[in-house]
Each structure stands twice: as structure tokens, then as C-alpha cells.
Amino acid sequence: MYDFYLGLKFMLSYFTILPVRFKESDDLSSPAVLAAMLFWLPLGGLALGVLSLLVYRILFPLEWLAEVVTGVVYLMLYGFLHTEAIMDVADALYAKHSGKDPYAVIKEPTVGAMGTLWAGAVVLLKVATIVYLLSYEAYGLFLAALMISRLGLLLLFLTQRFRSTFITTMQERFEKRHFAASVVFFGIIGVLALGWLFVPLLLSGLLITYLTATLLGKKLGFLNGDVLGTTLETTEIILFLIGGMLWL
């Protein structure tokens, strides 16, 4: 049980900027802890979404400005972790077109022009879609998309192989039962937040995630953490757009 709790704390410390403390005796490399970390991953999206909406309600009198600030705050709350991944993936894709080793490029600490441009475009799209959802007070749709994008990543952890020692270690104890339990648990929360519309949105999100990661994997020749981050950002934007077109 403590490993399950420790996995929750590790998830919050790794995927958010929320302050989390650990004891010196805590073994964060334990496969059981890492499996629990993955189980709780959708909760990270839900928590950041709720905090973002609290900011929105506080700034609500500012009207459209509150919506823009909220969109940016959401990205800040996960430390632009997934946005940075887009930079690396974009640079690696363009480098491969030039005959370079994409894996070597993706591991470089520097960022190229194409990575910067693609990341900027994604940030613009993401903030714009969040502003649109908030303008219609589609809070349930917003929260649902944040959980679904991370449930999609769990599907990839369960089904794909990665060129990453850390991710491979996380996969060791993450089994189908963990994925099923996470889908059921957060699915119930999603239905409460959005109603039964959550179900088709979930299925769409899982499919979008799988297809996006598969396409990127084929183009790069491998999957790693940066591909996961890029996939998450892509999935969230597409889910925002689908939700906006069909239900708003």
C-alpha cells in the first residue's frame, strides 16, 4: 500500500511542478512504485485541470484575459515538460530528413529553429482551444480531455517498446490489470464530470494516441519519452477540437 502511495507522490513530483517531499529511505526506483506512478498518471492531469479552473474562477471578472491566463497556467503547472518534448521531436524529424541520426539529435541539449517554431505553434493552438472551451464553460470537457490524454499514454506503456531505460523500468510491473483499473477509476470520474459523452471521447482519445505514437515511431525509428510528450500534447488539442465541434 505504501508503494501505491509513494507512486502517487512520485507522479506528482515528476509530471507537475507541485511541491512533493520524500524521505531518504523512499525507494523511487522500485518497479512496484513505478507501476503505481503510471496508474495515477491521469490524476495528474485532473489535478492540474482543477487548479487551472480555480485560477480561472478567481480571475473570472477579467473575462477573455482570464481564459488566456488559465490556458498558460495549465502549461506552467506541468513545467512545459511535454512542450519541450515537441521541440526535441520536431528537431529529430527534420534532422532525419537531412540524413542525421534522429536519436542523437533528440538527446542534444540544444534546440533548433524548427523545434522552436513547432513548439510555439502548439502552445498557440493549445491556449486557443482552452480559451474556446472556457468561453462556453465546458469545464467537464476540459477535465475529461486531460485525463483521457494520459490514459492514452498508459495504453502505450502497455503495448509499445521504448528506447529508454527509465520507461522500460516503469513497464516491468505495469500490467493489464493496472491499465484496466485506471481506466475504470478515472472513467467513473470522467462520466461524473462530462456524462456518458466521456465514453466515446475516451475511445477517440485512445485511438488518437495510438495512431499518433505509431506514426511518430515509424518516422523516427523509435519511441521514447519525448514522443510520449508530443503525443500527449497532440491528443489534448485534437480532443479539445473534437469536443468543441460536436458538443458546443
N, C-alpha and C positions, 0 to 999 in steps of 0.2 A: 504493500500500500504506500509506503514511503517513497518507493521508486516512482510510483504513479504521480505522487505529489511533486517530487523532485523534477519529473519530466515536465509538469505544468510550469514550474518556475523557470526551467531551462528554456522552454519555448518562449516565454515572455521576455527573457533576457536576450535571447538570440534574434528573435524576429520583431522586437519592438524596442523602443527607447525607454520603456517603463523601468524604473529602478527596482532591481531584484537583488537580494543578498543571499549568499550561500555560506555554508560552514566549510571550514578547511577539510573536514572529513567527507564531504559530499563527493561521490564518485560520478561525475557527469559523463564519463566515457562508458559507463555500463550499458550494454545493449538493451537491458530492460528499461533503463531511464530514457534512452534514445527512442525506443518504441513508444513509450508513453508521451514523449515530446511530440511525436508525429500525431498521435491520437488527438492531442489537444490543439493541434495547429489551427483548425477552423475557429477555435475560441479566440485566438489572437486577432483574427480579422473582425470577429464580433466585438471584442473589447475595444479595438481601435475605432470601429464604426460608432459605437455608443459614445465614446469620448469625443469623437468629431461632432456628433449630433448635439452633445451638451454644449460644445463651443458655439454651434450654430444657434441654439436656443438662447444663449447668453447674448450673442451679437444680433439676434433677430431684428431689432429695430433698425439696423443698418441696411436691411433689405438685400439687394443683389450683392453688396460687398460682403455681407455675412456668408453668403453662399460661396463666393470665391475663396474667402479666408478658410472656410471649412474644408474645401477641396484640397487646398495646400497643406492645411494642418494634418489631414489624413496621411498624406505622403510623408510629412515630417515625423509622424508618430512611428513609422517603421524605418525611420532614418534614411529614406530614399534607397533602401537596400535593394529593392527589386528594380528601381530606376537605374541604378548603377549597373545592374546586370545587363540592361538593354544596351548600354554603351559598349560593354565588352563583346556581346554577341554581334552587334552591328559591325564593329571593327573587324571581328573574326570572319564574318561572312564576306565582307569586301576584300579582306586580305586573301581569302581563299581564291577569289576571282583573279587575284594577281599571282597565284601560284605559291603563296606562302603557306606555312603550317598554321591552320586556324587555332589549334590548341596552344601553340606557343604565343600567338598574338593575344588570345583571350586571357592568358596568365600575366601579360605585361601590366605593370602598374600605371602606365600612361594611357591616355585616352586620345583617340584620333578625331579628326573633323567629322567623319560620318557617324561615329558613335555619339558625339555631342549633338549633332543635328537630329538624329533619330530619337534620342532621349528627350530633347526639347519638344519634339513633335508629340511624343507620347504623353508627356506631362501636360501639354496644352489640351490634348484630347481628353485626358482623364479628368482634369479640373473642369473642363467644359461640360462633360457628361454628368459629373456630380452636381454642378450648378443647375443643370436641367432637371435632374431628379428632385433636388431640394426645392426648386421653384414650384413643383407640383406636390410638395410634401410627401414624396414617395419614400418615406423612411424605411418601411419594411422591405421594399425592393432593394434599396441601398445596402441594408444589413445582410439580406439574403445573398446578394452577389458576392459580398466579401467572404462569407462562409463557403459558398459554392466554389469559388476560385481556389480555395485552399483544400477543399475536399478533392478537387481535381488533381492537385499535387499528390495527395495520398494515393490516388489511383496510379500515378506514375511511379511512386515509390514501390508500389506493389507489383507492377508489371514490367518495369524497364530496368535496364542495366546502365550504370553511370560510370563515367571515368572520373571518379572522385572517391578517395579512401574514406572520407568522413561520411558521405552519403551511403556508401556501401556498408559501413558500420551501422548506420541507422536502420538499414534494411534487414539486418541479420535477424532481429526478433520481431519485426513488424510483419504480422501475418494477416490473412484474410479476415479473421475474426476481429482484429483491431480496426480494420477498414470498415467492416460491416457495422461494428458498434459505433464508430464515429459517424457514419452516415445516418444511422438510426437516431442517435442522440441529437446531432445538430439538425437532422431533418425535422425532428419534432419542434425544435426551436424555430426553424425556418417556416414551418406551417403555421405556427402561432404568430409569427411576425408578418407573413405575407398571405396566409391562407393556402389552399390547395394549389394555387398557381406556382408554389415553390417547387412542386414535383416536376412539371415539365421544364422549369428553369434549371433545376438540378441536372436533369438528364442532358439538357442542351449544354450546360457548363462542362460536364464530364466529357462529352463528345468534343467540344471545342478545345479543351485542354489536351486531350489525347492527340487530336489531329495537329494542333499547333506544335506540340513537343515532337511528334513524329516527323513533321516537315522540317523543323529546325535540326533534328538529329540527322536526317538524311543529308541536308545541305552541309552541315559541319563535319559529320562523320562520327559524332559522339554526343552524349548528353552529360551535362554537369550542373552545378548549382546556378550558374549564370543562365542556362537555358530554362531552368525552373523559374527563376525570377522573371525572365522575359515572358514565359508562358502565363504566369500569374497576371502580369500587367495586361497582356493581350486579352485574356479571358475576362477580366473585370470590365474592360472597356466594351467588349462585344456584348456582355451580359447587360451592361447599362443601356446600350443601344437597343438591344432586343426588348428589354423591359419597357423602355421608353416608347418604342414603336407599337408594341402590342397592347400595353395596358395603361398608357397615359394619354 
